[in-house]
Amino acid sequence: MPAHSSRKATHQQTRLHNSRLVLKTIYDHGRISRAEIARITGLTRPTVSDMVAELMEEGLVEEVGQGPSEGGKPPILLSVVDDARHLIGIDLASDAFRGAVINLRGETRHRVHLPLHGQDGEAALQLVYRLIDELASATDRPLLGIGIGTPGLMDPVNGVVRQAVNLDWQDLPLRRLLEERYALPIYVANDCQVAALAEYTFGKGKDVDNLVLIKIEHGIGAGIVLNGQLFYGSTFGAGEIGHVAVVEEGERCRCGNFGCLETVASARAILQRARRAAQTTTIADVCRAFQNGDERVRQPVLEAAKYLGVAAANLVGALSVRRILIAGSVTCFGEGWLEAIRQEMLRRSLGAVACQTEVGFSAIDPDDIVILGASALVLTYELGLFAPLAGGIGATIAETTSGGVTP
């Protein structure tokens, strides 16, 4: 009996692998024939036909017409049904909880925006439930799963928020609570990590294996992709650069330490310092003043760039990544501000290494980047559509949440 069970498990794993390989090939090519799938994947034509039949039965793939003939019968072309499944992407990392219903192409079908109004603890958790309830009721398609980007120190394997200061969450088993309530696969990771995944999957990271995305809003954090995989670190704290002290005897940070990067370079810190010198009420006001050459806001804005350059230099020295991208509301400061970050990075790191590192702004809307990254987690581990990220911690999460291709 044990030997038989082992053979059966291996057969199931092989079929799942083949099904995902075929689906990903169709997904990547848009419109493709069975024969071309067999050629690209190396699978036999009968295996491809078998997998396609299953995917069509599940409604994930459809025939979309004929391709050009090469002397014989014209091939039938296949395409993924983009709205065959929907999923929910959630961003809990700002002063409002945001979410969207997303299809298999990462396209938004419905949005919900719920102001936090300073709520934390149990009240914030109840707002998460309300957000998901509203999103789930907005689609009539089967839901593939829910992906969430949350602030704070996160254990992505067990889905536990170890510490989220602003939300007053401590050791919150968020994944388990949501699985019990919604009976869907749940993926939870730090908001900066999923933002990096969004850039790697949908943005400027498609052509590199290594990148760092620095997300700057009320706080600062970095998401790291190394060799095509999210890097969490052994204790899941990789990228917590916002709470590294950069100013001797600096201001007290919300984490309890003094002089952290967040106290001088976050959007909140820049706004607070600019308010002391000029009549600015939002970060957009500061951006406009800076772009217009207002000397009253110039110092805090450029000081933030200096300290971000220091952080970038440390990341280059430690990781030697090809690309560092900056996301968040601060991107409105523009290319001149970005150049100040680049110059400080070059000044403070080994030139032969740093000169090969591109520093740029994320091309993804700040309001969408966490939602898209959270969605990419679901698409990766539920359907294998972004296979390079398979393995490591992601595979461990998938083993505990996913039952196969069909939700």
Salt bridges, closest charged atoms under 4 A:
ASP28 OD2 - LYS24 NZ 3.02
GLU36 OE2 - ARG39 NH2 2.56
ASP50 OD2 - ARG15 NH1 3.14
GLU54 OE2 - ARG15 NH2 2.16
GLU63 OE2 - ARG34 NH2 2.88
ASP82 OD1 - ARG105 NE 3.16
ASP83 OD1 - HIS86 NE2 2.73
ASP83 OD1 - ARG109 NE 3.01
ASP91 OD2 - ARG98 NH2 2.96
GLU107 OE1 - ARG109 NH2 3.18
ASP133 OD2 - ARG181 NH2 3.07
GLU134 OE2 - ARG130 NE 3.19
ASP140 OD1 - ARG141 NE 3.21
ASP155 OD2 - ARG162 NH2 3.16
ASP171 OD1 - ARG162 NH1 3.39
GLU179 OE2 - ARG175 NE 3.74
GLU180 OE2 - ARG176 NH1 3.22
ASP191 OD2 - LYS215 NZ 2.90
ASP207 OD1 - ARG323 NH1 2.75
GLU251 OE2 - ARG273 NH2 3.36
GLU251 OE2 - ARG276 NH2 3.95
GLU262 OE2 - HIS243 NE2 3.37
GLU262 OE1 - ARG254 NE 2.86
ASP285 OD1 - ARG288 NH2 2.51
ASP294 OD2 - ARG296 NH2 2.88
GLU303 OE1 - ARG273 NH1 2.29
GLU335 OE2 - ARG342 NH1 2.76
GLU339 OE1 - ARG342 NH1 2.68
GLU344 OE2 - ARG347 NH2 2.82
GLU344 OE2 - ARG348 NE 2.51
GLU358 OE1 - ARG323 NE 3.22
ASP367 OD1 - ARG98 NH1 3.70
ASP368 OD1 - ARG111 NH1 2.76
